[in-house]
Amino acid sequence: MPKVKTKSGAKKRFKVTGTGKIKRKQAFKNHILTKKETKQKRNLTGTVVVSKADAKNVAIMLPYLV
């Protein structure tokens, strides 16, 4: 069988931890920031683990990283 290509968009957006979990950036922190409270913007900083429901779909997009 031929090799499976990695989705280049997913490659840029997700990282895999040492234990095999998938990390992602949080949404809603790119634009229209003036109407958002400072606390909300601060809490959106950093990365979170992809939910179990979405992890399967992300793993299909990253066949050699997960």
Long-range contacts (C-beta under 8 A, 24 or more apart in sequence): 4-63, 4-64, 6-61, 6-62, 6-63, 6-64, 6-65, 7-61, 7-62, 9-61, 10-58, 10-61, 10-62, 11-62, 11-65, 14-50, 14-58, 14-61, 14-62, 14-65, 15-47, 16-62, 16-65, 16-66, 17-49, 20-66, 21-49, 21-50, 21-55, 22-49, 22-50, 22-55, 22-58, 22-59, 22-62, 22-66, 23-47, 23-48, 23-49, 23-50, 24-48, 24-49, 24-50
